[in-house]
């Protein structure tokens, strides 16, 4: 039982495989006190992303217990004295910051400038699936690739059935009507998923990807958004037209971009935590992105991506969510929630 100044949390005490019962354990932490721009959020639902899995299995906590978790949806309970965007009682969703305690806790502090209003047409469970992937997809398409609303061409989404791909396909179909979306998928169920989201074409990344892409687009393509770039540069170089662009969201051990020079191709990195980690002057851009995504959801132009829901938020359910994400076979997103089933 917690005291009045403690909250329950799920913590990581060591870098351990998810099969270990000690990989994620119940714990308590002091109830956080909001700083000037902070919201204190009562967390109702979270989702698990590859970054959670990577940190849990490969990164030792810096002393004591580390609370993981990024995506969350919940209700504001208190605010800092400089907060202007939200008030207690507001329902919000967000992806958090990589250098602060995470969302696997009853209550969490998060800077208001990286928080959006929860879509009114979604439950907390549905909303928790969206923030990290929506920000990543949005920044990839519009901040990195800088695809204009009137642009024409073809975008290849590598990992189309994953969390980011599932949002990116929808954003393109909704906001970039002149862009053709080609998505990769290797199983019948993932192919059905990306087609239902709006992909014009589907190719199998386990086959000869370059040949498949060029069969659909013989003159090449303009853009690639990739969640799996390891060893793929020769393929990307082959299928891209001169002056084409690549944005990568994964963590390859090494990338030698010299081969991209002959076509004057551009390589971008997308890391949605960069703004908060480095105190970017435009930090509130992520608030704007999430509010725009909420509007797109509430007007029926983007749908949710939660496909697996586990209840309630416990060490056991979070370990199972990590196991599913780590398998690499998840379509859409895995959510862990304290909301009762409808």
Order of alpha helices (4+ residues) and beta strands (2+ residues): beta-beta-beta-alpha-beta-beta-beta-beta-beta-alpha-alpha-beta-alpha-beta-alpha-beta-alpha-beta-alpha-beta-beta-alpha-alpha-beta-alpha-beta
